[in-house]
Amino acid sequence: MALVVGGSKSVWVEPRNHKIVGAVLAAARGRASLTQDELAGRLGKPQSFVSEYERGRRRIDILEFLLIARTLSANPLDVFAEIMKSAAG
C-alpha cells in the first residue's frame, strides 16, 4: 500500500527511514546522558523497546515519539527537524 501525495506521487516508508528515526532518537538519548535501560525505565518499557526502535527494527507512532522526546527533555520539533535533515541527505 502506498500513500498518495499531491495526487501523483506514491510514497512508501522504507526500512532505512526507520533507521534514520532510530539513529536520531539514539543521538538525542546520548545528549541526555541516558542509557537505553534508563530511558526504558522512565518510559515504563523494557530495554528491548528502546533497542528495537533505535536500530530501526520497530516503528514508533507520533504519540510514542512525543513521549520519548519529552522524556529526553528534548524539543520534539528540533528532533523532528533533525530527522527531516537526515532523511533529505
Secondary structure, DSSP 8 states (H G I E B T S, - for coil): --EEETTTEEE---HHHHHHHHHHHHHHHHHTT--HHHHHHHHTS-HHHHHHHHTTSS---HHHHHHHHHHTT--HHHHHHHHHHHHH-
